[in-house]
Amino acid sequence: MQGKLKWKAEQFRHLEDVLRKVRGEFKESEKQWGSDISTLVDQIAALETSLDSKTRVAEEFRSRLEMCSQALAHEEGRRRNLEAEMADLGRKYGDVVSEYEEARMLV
């Protein structure tokens, strides 16, 4: 009986040691998990900052592109007007040349 009791006490001490070890590992895991969470939160904050910055840059580029597009549309309108004016002047010039040729033939 004494041997059995001694064996059970030894088993109990062994289980207590294992429990302490497991609790220690658990606490260490909790610390590591807390550290990992902190790292992830920091990384998320950095990514959010980067995204905000890139969003601002993209918005600025979009705004500039829109301004350039409007300026291009304005210049294309001016070009079409100048082309129409040049065509009109070309016709008028042709008419003047024709009148000159007719007048020269009459003389």
CORWO-V329456 format. One line per field, one symbol per residue. ss: DSSP state (H for helix, E for strand, C for the rest). psi: psi as a letter, one per 30 degrees, with the letter a starting at -180 (. if undefined). burial: # if it has 9 or more other C-alpha atoms within 8 Angstrom, else .. A space follows every 10 residues. Layout:
ss = ???
psi = ???
burial = ???
//
This chain:
ss = CHHHHHHHHH HHHHHHHHHH HHHHHHHHHH HHHHHHHHHH HHHHHHHHHH HHHHHHHHHH HHHHHHHHHH HHHHHHHHHH HHHHHHHHHH HHHHHHHHHH HHHHHHC
psi = eeeeeeeeee eeeeeeeeee eeeeeeeeee eeeeeeeeee eeeeeeeeee eeeeeeeeee eeeeeeeeee eeeeeeeeee eeeeeeeeee eeeeeeeeee eeeeef.
burial = .......... .......... .......... .......... .......... .......... .......... .......... .......... .......... .......
//
